[in-house]
């Protein structure tokens, strides 16, 4: 996968075991829960702009990409209320309009 363009890719819980990611571009990629065991990541581009964790309020609500005091750190992709995009097909249109 060297020099692969993964811009805005959803790679939640992806397994990059022993992958050659040298020079790959991950601008805006969702990498929540991705595992990079043994991966070559020399020259990985735009790491700063990829998402590796979300921050949750103990009071509920949507996840934030920016940490704040008292937040809980979510480093894995979770099914249910946190990952709207993963579960978009599970809820009928009427239910989505009500929420």
Gaussian input, Z-matrix of N, CA and C with variables (Angstrom, degrees):
# hf/3-21g

backbone

0 1
 N
 C     1     B1
 C     2     B2     1     A1
 N     3     B3     2     A2     1     D1
 C     4     B4     3     A3     2     D2
 C     5     B5     4     A4     3     D3
 N     6     B6     5     A5     4     D4
 C     7     B7     6     A6     5     D5
 C     8     B8     7     A7     6     D6
 N     9     B9     8     A8     7     D7
 C    10    B10     9     A9     8     D8
 C    11    B11    10    A10     9     D9
 N    12    B12    11    A11    10    D10
 C    13    B13    12    A12    11    D11
 C    14    B14    13    A13    12    D12
 N    15    B15    14    A14    13    D13
 C    16    B16    15    A15    14    D14
 C    17    B17    16    A16    15    D15
 N    18    B18    17    A17    16    D16
 C    19    B19    18    A18    17    D17
 C    20    B20    19    A19    18    D18
 N    21    B21    20    A20    19    D19
 C    22    B22    21    A21    20    D20
 C    23    B23    22    A22    21    D21
 N    24    B24    23    A23    22    D22
 C    25    B25    24    A24    23    D23
 C    26    B26    25    A25    24    D24
 N    27    B27    26    A26    25    D25
 C    28    B28    27    A27    26    D26
 C    29    B29    28    A28    27    D27
 N    30    B30    29    A29    28    D28
 C    31    B31    30    A30    29    D29
 C    32    B32    31    A31    30    D30
 N    33    B33    32    A32    31    D31
 C    34    B34    33    A33    32    D32
 C    35    B35    34    A34    33    D33
 N    36    B36    35    A35    34    D34
 C    37    B37    36    A36    35    D35
 C    38    B38    37    A37    36    D36
 N    39    B39    38    A38    37    D37
 C    40    B40    39    A39    38    D38
 C    41    B41    40    A40    39    D39
 N    42    B42    41    A41    40    D40
 C    43    B43    42    A42    41    D41
 C    44    B44    43    A43    42    D42
 N    45    B45    44    A44    43    D43
 C    46    B46    45    A45    44    D44
 C    47    B47    46    A46    45    D45
 N    48    B48    47    A47    46    D46
 C    49    B49    48    A48    47    D47
 C    50    B50    49    A49    48    D48
 N    51    B51    50    A50    49    D49
 C    52    B52    51    A51    50    D50
 C    53    B53    52    A52    51    D51
 N    54    B54    53    A53    52    D52
 C    55    B55    54    A54    53    D53
 C    56    B56    55    A55    54    D54
 N    57    B57    56    A56    55    D55
 C    58    B58    57    A57    56    D56
 C    59    B59    58    A58    57    D57
 N    60    B60    59    A59    58    D58
 C    61    B61    60    A60    59    D59
 C    62    B62    61    A61    60    D60
 N    63    B63    62    A62    61    D61
 C    64    B64    63    A63    62    D62
 C    65    B65    64    A64    63    D63
 N    66    B66    65    A65    64    D64
 C    67    B67    66    A66    65    D65
 C    68    B68    67    A67    66    D66
 N    69    B69    68    A68    67    D67
 C    70    B70    69    A69    68    D68
 C    71    B71    70    A70    69    D69
 N    72    B72    71    A71    70    D70
 C    73    B73    72    A72    71    D71
 C    74    B74    73    A73    72    D72
 N    75    B75    74    A74    73    D73
 C    76    B76    75    A75    74    D74
 C    77    B77    76    A76    75    D75
 N    78    B78    77    A77    76    D76
 C    79    B79    78    A78    77    D77
 C    80    B80    79    A79    78    D78
 N    81    B81    80    A80    79    D79
 C    82    B82    81    A81    80    D80
 C    83    B83    82    A82    81    D81
 N    84    B84    83    A83    82    D82
 C    85    B85    84    A84    83    D83
 C    86    B86    85    A85    84    D84
 N    87    B87    86    A86    85    D85
 C    88    B88    87    A87    86    D86
 C    89    B89    88    A88    87    D87
 N    90    B90    89    A89    88    D88
 C    91    B91    90    A90    89    D89
 C    92    B92    91    A91    90    D90
 N    93    B93    92    A92    91    D91
 C    94    B94    93    A93    92    D92
 C    95    B95    94    A94    93    D93
 N    96    B96    95    A95    94    D94
 C    97    B97    96    A96    95    D95
 C    98    B98    97    A97    96    D96
 N    99    B99    98    A98    97    D97
 C   100   B100    99    A99    98    D98
 C   101   B101   100   A100    99    D99
 N   102   B102   101   A101   100   D100
 C   103   B103   102   A102   101   D101
 C   104   B104   103   A103   102   D102
 N   105   B105   104   A104   103   D103
 C   106   B106   105   A105   104   D104
 C   107   B107   106   A106   105   D105
 N   108   B108   107   A107   106   D106
 C   109   B109   108   A108   107   D107
 C   110   B110   109   A109   108   D108
 N   111   B111   110   A110   109   D109
 C   112   B112   111   A111   110   D110
 C   113   B113   112   A112   111   D111
 N   114   B114   113   A113   112   D112
 C   115   B115   114   A114   113   D113
 C   116   B116   115   A115   114   D114
 N   117   B117   116   A116   115   D115
 C   118   B118   117   A117   116   D116
 C   119   B119   118   A118   117   D117
 N   120   B120   119   A119   118   D118
 C   121   B121   120   A120   119   D119
 C   122   B122   121   A121   120   D120
 N   123   B123   122   A122   121   D121
 C   124   B124   123   A123   122   D122
 C   125   B125   124   A124   123   D123
 N   126   B126   125   A125   124   D124
 C   127   B127   126   A126   125   D125
 C   128   B128   127   A127   126   D126
 N   129   B129   128   A128   127   D127
 C   130   B130   129   A129   128   D128
 C   131   B131   130   A130   129   D129
 N   132   B132   131   A131   130   D130
 C   133   B133   132   A132   131   D131
 C   134   B134   133   A133   132   D132
 N   135   B135   134   A134   133   D133
 C   136   B136   135   A135   134   D134
 C   137   B137   136   A136   135   D135
 N   138   B138   137   A137   136   D136
 C   139   B139   138   A138   137   D137
 C   140   B140   139   A139   138   D138
 N   141   B141   140   A140   139   D139
 C   142   B142   141   A141   140   D140
 C   143   B143   142   A142   141   D141
 N   144   B144   143   A143   142   D142
 C   145   B145   144   A144   143   D143
 C   146   B146   145   A145   144   D144
 N   147   B147   146   A146   145   D145
 C   148   B148   147   A147   146   D146
 C   149   B149   148   A148   147   D147
 N   150   B150   149   A149   148   D148
 C   151   B151   150   A150   149   D149
 C   152   B152   151   A151   150   D150
 N   153   B153   152   A152   151   D151
 C   154   B154   153   A153   152   D152
 C   155   B155   154   A154   153   D153
 N   156   B156   155   A155   154   D154
 C   157   B157   156   A156   155   D155
 C   158   B158   157   A157   156   D156
 N   159   B159   158   A158   157   D157
 C   160   B160   159   A159   158   D158
 C   161   B161   160   A160   159   D159
 N   162   B162   161   A161   160   D160
 C   163   B163   162   A162   161   D161
 C   164   B164   163   A163   162   D162
 N   165   B165   164   A164   163   D163
 C   166   B166   165   A165   164   D164
 C   167   B167   166   A166   165   D165
 N   168   B168   167   A167   166   D166
 C   169   B169   168   A168   167   D167
 C   170   B170   169   A169   168   D168
 N   171   B171   170   A170   169   D169
 C   172   B172   171   A171   170   D170
 C   173   B173   172   A172   171   D171
 N   174   B174   173   A173   172   D172
 C   175   B175   174   A174   173   D173
 C   176   B176   175   A175   174   D174
 N   177   B177   176   A176   175   D175
 C   178   B178   177   A177   176   D176
 C   179   B179   178   A178   177   D177
 N   180   B180   179   A179   178   D178
 C   181   B181   180   A180   179   D179
 C   182   B182   181   A181   180   D180
 N   183   B183   182   A182   181   D181
 C   184   B184   183   A183   182   D182
 C   185   B185   184   A184   183   D183
 N   186   B186   185   A185   184   D184
 C   187   B187   186   A186   185   D185
 C   188   B188   187   A187   186   D186
 N   189   B189   188   A188   187   D187
 C   190   B190   189   A189   188   D188
 C   191   B191   190   A190   189   D189
 N   192   B192   191   A191   190   D190
 C   193   B193   192   A192   191   D191
 C   194   B194   193   A193   192   D192
 N   195   B195   194   A194   193   D193
 C   196   B196   195   A195   194   D194
 C   197   B197   196   A196   195   D195
 N   198   B198   197   A197   196   D196
 C   199   B199   198   A198   197   D197
 C   200   B200   199   A199   198   D198
 N   201   B201   200   A200   199   D199
 C   202   B202   201   A201   200   D200
 C   203   B203   202   A202   201   D201
 N   204   B204   203   A203   202   D202
 C   205   B205   204   A204   203   D203
 C   206   B206   205   A205   204   D204
 N   207   B207   206   A206   205   D205
 C   208   B208   207   A207   206   D206
 C   209   B209   208   A208   207   D207
 N   210   B210   209   A209   208   D208
 C   211   B211   210   A210   209   D209
 C   212   B212   211   A211   210   D210
 N   213   B213   212   A212   211   D211
 C   214   B214   213   A213   212   D212
 C   215   B215   214   A214   213   D213
 N   216   B216   215   A215   214   D214
 C   217   B217   216   A216   215   D215
 C   218   B218   217   A217   216   D216
 N   219   B219   218   A218   217   D217
 C   220   B220   219   A219   218   D218
 C   221   B221   220   A220   219   D219
 N   222   B222   221   A221   220   D220
 C   223   B223   222   A222   221   D221
 C   224   B224   223   A223   222   D222
 N   225   B225   224   A224   223   D223
 C   226   B226   225   A225   224   D224
 C   227   B227   226   A226   225   D225
 N   228   B228   227   A227   226   D226
 C   229   B229   228   A228   227   D227
 C   230   B230   229   A229   228   D228
 N   231   B231   230   A230   229   D229
 C   232   B232   231   A231   230   D230
 C   233   B233   232   A232   231   D231
 N   234   B234   233   A233   232   D232
 C   235   B235   234   A234   233   D233
 C   236   B236   235   A235   234   D234
 N   237   B237   236   A236   235   D235
 C   238   B238   237   A237   236   D236
 C   239   B239   238   A238   237   D237
 N   240   B240   239   A239   238   D238
 C   241   B241   240   A240   239   D239
 C   242   B242   241   A241   240   D240
 N   243   B243   242   A242   241   D241
 C   244   B244   243   A243   242   D242
 C   245   B245   244   A244   243   D243
 N   246   B246   245   A245   244   D244
 C   247   B247   246   A246   245   D245
 C   248   B248   247   A247   246   D246
 N   249   B249   248   A248   247   D247
 C   250   B250   249   A249   248   D248
 C   251   B251   250   A250   249   D249
 N   252   B252   251   A251   250   D250
 C   253   B253   252   A252   251   D251
 C   254   B254   253   A253   252   D252
 N   255   B255   254   A254   253   D253
 C   256   B256   255   A255   254   D254
 C   257   B257   256   A256   255   D255
 N   258   B258   257   A257   256   D256
 C   259   B259   258   A258   257   D257
 C   260   B260   259   A259   258   D258
 N   261   B261   260   A260   259   D259
 C   262   B262   261   A261   260   D260
 C   263   B263   262   A262   261   D261
 N   264   B264   263   A263   262   D262
 C   265   B265   264   A264   263   D263
 C   266   B266   265   A265   264   D264
 N   267   B267   266   A266   265   D265
 C   268   B268   267   A267   266   D266
 C   269   B269   268   A268   267   D267
 N   270   B270   269   A269   268   D268
 C   271   B271   270   A270   269   D269
 C   272   B272   271   A271   270   D270
 N   273   B273   272   A272   271   D271
 C   274   B274   273   A273   272   D272
 C   275   B275   274   A274   273   D273
 N   276   B276   275   A275   274   D274
 C   277   B277   276   A276   275   D275
 C   278   B278   277   A277   276   D276
 N   279   B279   278   A278   277   D277
 C   280   B280   279   A279   278   D278
 C   281   B281   280   A280   279   D279
 N   282   B282   281   A281   280   D280
 C   283   B283   282   A282   281   D281
 C   284   B284   283   A283   282   D282
 N   285   B285   284   A284   283   D283
 C   286   B286   285   A285   284   D284
 C   287   B287   286   A286   285   D285
 N   288   B288   287   A287   286   D286
 C   289   B289   288   A288   287   D287
 C   290   B290   289   A289   288   D288
 N   291   B291   290   A290   289   D289
 C   292   B292   291   A291   290   D290
 C   293   B293   292   A292   291   D291
 N   294   B294   293   A293   292   D292
 C   295   B295   294   A294   293   D293
 C   296   B296   295   A295   294   D294

   B1=1.4469
   B2=1.5227
   B3=1.3143
   B4=1.4506
   B5=1.5237
   B6=1.3225
   B7=1.4597
   B8=1.5299
   B9=1.3139
   B10=1.4628
   B11=1.5205
   B12=1.3132
   B13=1.4552
   B14=1.5245
   B15=1.3363
   B16=1.4674
   B17=1.5275
   B18=1.3244
   B19=1.4614
   B20=1.5292
   B21=1.3408
   B22=1.4615
   B23=1.5313
   B24=1.3156
   B25=1.4616
   B26=1.5270
   B27=1.3148
   B28=1.4578
   B29=1.5197
   B30=1.3246
   B31=1.4696
   B32=1.5183
   B33=1.3259
   B34=1.4636
   B35=1.5200
   B36=1.3284
   B37=1.4662
   B38=1.5287
   B39=1.3347
   B40=1.4660
   B41=1.5269
   B42=1.3180
   B43=1.4643
   B44=1.5211
   B45=1.3192
   B46=1.4535
   B47=1.5263
   B48=1.3339
   B49=1.4529
   B50=1.5234
   B51=1.3355
   B52=1.4617
   B53=1.5332
   B54=1.3246
   B55=1.4602
   B56=1.5280
   B57=1.3065
   B58=1.4567
   B59=1.5249
   B60=1.3294
   B61=1.4599
   B62=1.5250
   B63=1.3262
   B64=1.4670
   B65=1.5267
   B66=1.3364
   B67=1.4507
   B68=1.5183
   B69=1.3227
   B70=1.4684
   B71=1.5215
   B72=1.3219
   B73=1.4655
   B74=1.5233
   B75=1.3583
   B76=1.4626
   B77=1.5266
   B78=1.3253
   B79=1.4604
   B80=1.5283
   B81=1.3243
   B82=1.4652
   B83=1.5123
   B84=1.3276
   B85=1.4623
   B86=1.5284
   B87=1.3290
   B88=1.4641
   B89=1.5299
   B90=1.3218
   B91=1.4541
   B92=1.5261
   B93=1.3084
   B94=1.4558
   B95=1.5321
   B96=1.3131
   B97=1.4622
   B98=1.5172
   B99=1.3332
   B100=1.4654
   B101=1.5257
   B102=1.3330
   B103=1.4618
   B104=1.5287
   B105=1.3320
   B106=1.4587
   B107=1.5269
   B108=1.3175
   B109=1.4644
   B110=1.5280
   B111=1.3190
   B112=1.4596
   B113=1.5177
   B114=1.3154
   B115=1.4650
   B116=1.5226
   B117=1.3265
   B118=1.4675
   B119=1.5172
   B120=1.3234
   B121=1.4677
   B122=1.5226
   B123=1.3284
   B124=1.4620
   B125=1.5323
   B126=1.3168
   B127=1.4547
   B128=1.5179
   B129=1.3160
   B130=1.4685
   B131=1.5243
   B132=1.3185
   B133=1.4632
   B134=1.5273
   B135=1.3158
   B136=1.4738
   B137=1.5251
   B138=1.3208
   B139=1.4661
   B140=1.5231
   B141=1.3059
   B142=1.4661
   B143=1.5329
   B144=1.3096
   B145=1.4640
   B146=1.5182
   B147=1.3116
   B148=1.4659
   B149=1.5278
   B150=1.3095
   B151=1.4592
   B152=1.5261
   B153=1.3327
   B154=1.4583
   B155=1.5196
   B156=1.3404
   B157=1.4704
   B158=1.5167
   B159=1.3348
   B160=1.4589
   B161=1.5123
   B162=1.3012
   B163=1.4563
   B164=1.5265
   B165=1.3326
   B166=1.4577
   B167=1.5152
   B168=1.3127
   B169=1.4547
   B170=1.5179
   B171=1.3264
   B172=1.4737
   B173=1.5308
   B174=1.3243
   B175=1.4634
   B176=1.5182
   B177=1.3337
   B178=1.4583
   B179=1.5184
   B180=1.3047
   B181=1.4587
   B182=1.5088
   B183=1.3076
   B184=1.4650
   B185=1.5236
   B186=1.3237
   B187=1.4670
   B188=1.5285
   B189=1.3239
   B190=1.4589
   B191=1.5219
   B192=1.3158
   B193=1.4561
   B194=1.5191
   B195=1.3258
   B196=1.4609
   B197=1.5240
   B198=1.3424
   B199=1.4704
   B200=1.5241
   B201=1.3297
   B202=1.4600
   B203=1.5243
   B204=1.3340
   B205=1.4642
   B206=1.5375
   B207=1.3394
   B208=1.4599
   B209=1.5154
   B210=1.3392
   B211=1.4686
   B212=1.5286
   B213=1.3181
   B214=1.4559
   B215=1.5252
   B216=1.3363
   B217=1.4589
   B218=1.5272
   B219=1.3370
   B220=1.4570
   B221=1.5247
   B222=1.3378
   B223=1.4586
   B224=1.5192
   B225=1.3152
   B226=1.4592
   B227=1.5096
   B228=1.3056
   B229=1.4491
   B230=1.5266
   B231=1.3095
   B232=1.4699
   B233=1.5114
   B234=1.2987
   B235=1.4518
   B236=1.5218
   B237=1.2959
   B238=1.4535
   B239=1.5082
   B240=1.3039
   B241=1.4589
   B242=1.5230
   B243=1.3239
   B244=1.4590
   B245=1.5246
   B246=1.3074
   B247=1.4561
   B248=1.5234
   B249=1.2927
   B250=1.4612
   B251=1.5190
   B252=1.3017
   B253=1.4494
   B254=1.5287
   B255=1.3155
   B256=1.4578
   B257=1.5165
   B258=1.3105
   B259=1.4611
   B260=1.5183
   B261=1.3133
   B262=1.4624
   B263=1.5222
   B264=1.3198
   B265=1.4556
   B266=1.5150
   B267=1.3119
   B268=1.4563
   B269=1.5178
   B270=1.3148
   B271=1.4553
   B272=1.5190
   B273=1.3175
   B274=1.4494
   B275=1.5257
   B276=1.3105
   B277=1.4594
   B278=1.5211
   B279=1.3354
   B280=1.4601
   B281=1.5221
   B282=1.3183
   B283=1.4584
   B284=1.5282
   B285=1.3269
   B286=1.4626
   B287=1.5148
   B288=1.3252
   B289=1.4509
   B290=1.5214
   B291=1.3465
   B292=1.4623
   B293=1.5251
   B294=1.3555
   B295=1.4606
   B296=1.4870
   A1=111.46
   A2=118.06
   A3=119.27
   A4=109.88
   A5=114.53
   A6=125.09
   A7=112.75
   A8=117.83
   A9=122.27
   A10=109.72
   A11=117.29
   A12=121.96
   A13=107.85
   A14=115.53
   A15=121.74
   A16=110.43
   A17=116.84
   A18=120.91
   A19=109.79
   A20=115.03
   A21=124.54
   A22=113.07
   A23=117.78
   A24=121.32
   A25=110.16
   A26=117.09
   A27=122.01
   A28=106.98
   A29=116.65
   A30=123.04
   A31=109.55
   A32=116.93
   A33=120.82
   A34=109.26
   A35=115.23
   A36=123.72
   A37=112.96
   A38=117.83
   A39=121.36
   A40=109.81
   A41=115.89
   A42=122.15
   A43=108.50
   A44=116.33
   A45=122.70
   A46=109.82
   A47=118.06
   A48=122.38
   A49=109.83
   A50=115.96
   A51=123.30
   A52=113.39
   A53=118.62
   A54=121.73
   A55=110.02
   A56=116.01
   A57=121.85
   A58=107.13
   A59=116.49
   A60=122.49
   A61=112.23
   A62=116.78
   A63=119.95
   A64=111.04
   A65=115.12
   A66=121.00
   A67=115.26
   A68=118.66
   A69=120.84
   A70=110.22
   A71=116.36
   A72=122.51
   A73=108.53
   A74=117.50
   A75=121.28
   A76=112.32
   A77=117.24
   A78=122.62
   A79=110.78
   A80=117.11
   A81=121.89
   A82=115.23
   A83=118.34
   A84=121.01
   A85=110.93
   A86=116.55
   A87=123.32
   A88=106.55
   A89=117.94
   A90=123.39
   A91=111.79
   A92=117.61
   A93=122.23
   A94=109.93
   A95=117.32
   A96=121.89
   A97=114.74
   A98=118.58
   A99=120.58
   A100=109.88
   A101=116.12
   A102=122.17
   A103=108.23
   A104=116.18
   A105=122.16
   A106=112.18
   A107=120.32
   A108=123.35
   A109=111.02
   A110=115.34
   A111=121.11
   A112=114.10
   A113=118.78
   A114=121.47
   A115=110.89
   A116=116.04
   A117=122.04
   A118=106.78
   A119=116.57
   A120=121.01
   A121=112.44
   A122=117.61
   A123=121.06
   A124=109.34
   A125=116.64
   A126=120.47
   A127=114.49
   A128=117.72
   A129=120.74
   A130=107.94
   A131=117.63
   A132=121.79
   A133=112.19
   A134=115.61
   A135=124.50
   A136=114.38
   A137=117.13
   A138=121.37
   A139=110.38
   A140=115.96
   A141=121.26
   A142=111.93
   A143=117.70
   A144=122.08
   A145=113.10
   A146=118.94
   A147=122.54
   A148=108.85
   A149=117.78
   A150=122.31
   A151=109.70
   A152=115.73
   A153=121.66
   A154=111.75
   A155=117.41
   A156=120.70
   A157=109.55
   A158=113.96
   A159=121.61
   A160=108.20
   A161=116.94
   A162=122.36
   A163=108.33
   A164=115.12
   A165=120.97
   A166=111.26
   A167=115.37
   A168=120.62
   A169=108.74
   A170=118.75
   A171=120.40
   A172=111.58
   A173=117.22
   A174=121.50
   A175=112.52
   A176=117.71
   A177=121.68
   A178=111.21
   A179=115.95
   A180=121.08
   A181=111.71
   A182=115.14
   A183=121.20
   A184=112.29
   A185=116.17
   A186=119.41
   A187=111.24
   A188=116.06
   A189=122.93
   A190=108.23
   A191=116.71
   A192=121.40
   A193=111.27
   A194=116.84
   A195=122.63
   A196=109.38
   A197=118.80
   A198=120.34
   A199=111.32
   A200=115.56
   A201=121.44
   A202=107.90
   A203=118.02
   A204=121.21
   A205=111.75
   A206=116.08
   A207=121.80
   A208=114.89
   A209=117.61
   A210=119.33
   A211=111.27
   A212=114.58
   A213=122.59
   A214=106.54
   A215=117.01
   A216=121.00
   A217=109.08
   A218=116.05
   A219=122.52
   A220=107.06
   A221=116.85
   A222=121.11
   A223=113.20
   A224=117.53
   A225=121.45
   A226=108.93
   A227=115.89
   A228=119.97
   A229=108.14
   A230=116.01
   A231=120.84
   A232=109.84
   A233=116.20
   A234=119.61
   A235=108.16
   A236=116.69
   A237=119.97
   A238=111.84
   A239=116.72
   A240=120.98
   A241=114.58
   A242=119.67
   A243=120.50
   A244=113.93
   A245=117.78
   A246=120.25
   A247=109.81
   A248=116.53
   A249=122.74
   A250=111.60
   A251=118.08
   A252=120.78
   A253=111.43
   A254=118.40
   A255=121.08
   A256=111.89
   A257=117.02
   A258=120.84
   A259=113.64
   A260=118.15
   A261=121.02
   A262=112.09
   A263=117.92
   A264=120.70
   A265=113.93
   A266=118.46
   A267=121.44
   A268=113.60
   A269=117.65
   A270=121.26
   A271=108.41
   A272=117.41
   A273=119.95
   A274=110.31
   A275=116.64
   A276=121.30
   A277=111.06
   A278=118.30
   A279=121.83
   A280=111.41
   A281=117.40
   A282=121.40
   A283=109.95
   A284=117.96
   A285=121.20
   A286=111.07
   A287=117.45
   A288=120.30
   A289=112.06
   A290=117.28
   A291=121.18
   A292=112.60
   A293=116.96
   A294=120.44
   A295=112.16
   D1=20.21
   D2=-178.10
   D3=-64.30
   D4=138.42
   D5=-179.26
   D6=58.69
   D7=25.40
   D8=175.54
   D9=-74.22
   D10=144.85
   D11=177.08
   D12=-98.09
   D13=112.26
   D14=178.81
   D15=-114.12
   D16=32.53
   D17=-178.85
   D18=-60.54
   D19=127.94
   D20=178.68
   D21=57.74
   D22=21.31
   D23=177.83
   D24=-75.10
   D25=148.81
   D26=174.11
   D27=-98.84
   D28=106.22
   D29=-177.71
   D30=-119.29
   D31=38.15
   D32=-178.02
   D33=-65.87
   D34=131.32
   D35=-179.90
   D36=59.25
   D37=22.13
   D38=178.73
   D39=-71.87
   D40=149.94
   D41=178.52
   D42=-108.69
   D43=111.37
   D44=178.30
   D45=-106.37
   D46=44.69
   D47=-178.68
   D48=-63.76
   D49=124.78
   D50=177.88
   D51=54.60
   D52=22.23
   D53=179.04
   D54=-76.15
   D55=145.74
   D56=176.10
   D57=-95.94
   D58=96.45
   D59=-177.36
   D60=-103.94
   D61=17.75
   D62=-177.65
   D63=-57.57
   D64=124.96
   D65=176.81
   D66=78.02
   D67=2.06
   D68=179.49
   D69=-66.85
   D70=152.11
   D71=-179.05
   D72=-109.82
   D73=117.59
   D74=-177.82
   D75=-115.57
   D76=33.57
   D77=179.91
   D78=-56.63
   D79=119.46
   D80=176.14
   D81=73.09
   D82=9.41
   D83=-178.62
   D84=-74.84
   D85=143.88
   D86=175.25
   D87=-91.07
   D88=106.25
   D89=-177.19
   D90=-111.12
   D91=23.19
   D92=-176.98
   D93=-59.73
   D94=117.40
   D95=178.46
   D96=82.89
   D97=2.17
   D98=179.12
   D99=-67.26
   D100=145.31
   D101=-177.80
   D102=-117.61
   D103=128.76
   D104=-174.81
   D105=-115.44
   D106=33.39
   D107=-177.36
   D108=-59.37
   D109=118.39
   D110=176.98
   D111=75.65
   D112=4.50
   D113=-178.11
   D114=-74.04
   D115=145.99
   D116=174.21
   D117=-92.06
   D118=114.79
   D119=-175.90
   D120=-119.34
   D121=21.36
   D122=178.35
   D123=-59.96
   D124=128.22
   D125=176.27
   D126=72.86
   D127=17.31
   D128=176.74
   D129=-59.26
   D130=128.21
   D131=-172.30
   D132=-97.07
   D133=145.91
   D134=174.88
   D135=60.40
   D136=35.80
   D137=176.82
   D138=-58.80
   D139=-37.34
   D140=-177.94
   D141=-59.58
   D142=-28.03
   D143=-175.60
   D144=-101.15
   D145=8.31
   D146=174.50
   D147=-96.73
   D148=157.40
   D149=-178.71
   D150=-105.49
   D151=118.47
   D152=178.19
   D153=-111.57
   D154=-13.52
   D155=179.13
   D156=-155.21
   D157=153.05
   D158=173.94
   D159=-115.36
   D160=163.57
   D161=179.39
   D162=-123.57
   D163=127.92
   D164=-175.69
   D165=-112.17
   D166=142.89
   D167=175.95
   D168=-82.79
   D169=137.82
   D170=175.72
   D171=-65.73
   D172=-13.20
   D173=179.01
   D174=-90.84
   D175=-1.84
   D176=-179.44
   D177=97.27
   D178=-173.88
   D179=-178.06
   D180=102.22
   D181=-176.94
   D182=-178.20
   D183=-75.84
   D184=152.62
   D185=176.68
   D186=-65.71
   D187=154.17
   D188=177.89
   D189=-116.99
   D190=148.86
   D191=174.39
   D192=-87.30
   D193=-9.05
   D194=-176.40
   D195=-112.97
   D196=126.87
   D197=179.65
   D198=-66.87
   D199=151.90
   D200=177.91
   D201=-147.43
   D202=160.12
   D203=-177.01
   D204=-57.92
   D205=132.46
   D206=177.19
   D207=82.18
   D208=5.37
   D209=-177.51
   D210=-77.54
   D211=157.57
   D212=173.80
   D213=-100.91
   D214=136.52
   D215=-178.22
   D216=-92.29
   D217=127.94
   D218=177.12
   D219=-110.01
   D220=114.19
   D221=-177.46
   D222=-110.91
   D223=1.67
   D224=177.80
   D225=-127.67
   D226=151.45
   D227=176.93
   D228=-73.11
   D229=132.32
   D230=-177.90
   D231=-120.79
   D232=135.46
   D233=174.81
   D234=-74.80
   D235=157.02
   D236=178.70
   D237=108.98
   D238=-140.42
   D239=-169.72
   D240=-74.12
   D241=-13.62
   D242=-174.41
   D243=-85.81
   D244=-32.10
   D245=-173.26
   D246=-111.56
   D247=81.36
   D248=-176.51
   D249=-57.45
   D250=-43.60
   D251=-175.51
   D252=-65.05
   D253=-39.38
   D254=-179.71
   D255=-65.77
   D256=-29.85
   D257=-174.44
   D258=-108.31
   D259=12.80
   D260=-175.65
   D261=-60.31
   D262=-34.14
   D263=-178.35
   D264=-79.49
   D265=-9.25
   D266=-177.08
   D267=-86.59
   D268=-15.64
   D269=-175.98
   D270=-110.09
   D271=133.83
   D272=179.93
   D273=-66.66
   D274=159.92
   D275=-179.21
   D276=-58.91
   D277=-40.30
   D278=179.68
   D279=-60.77
   D280=-40.20
   D281=-179.98
   D282=-66.79
   D283=-39.44
   D284=-179.92
   D285=-65.12
   D286=-37.07
   D287=-179.97
   D288=-68.48
   D289=-28.26
   D290=-179.42
   D291=-77.05
   D292=-24.92
   D293=-177.16
   D294=-92.15

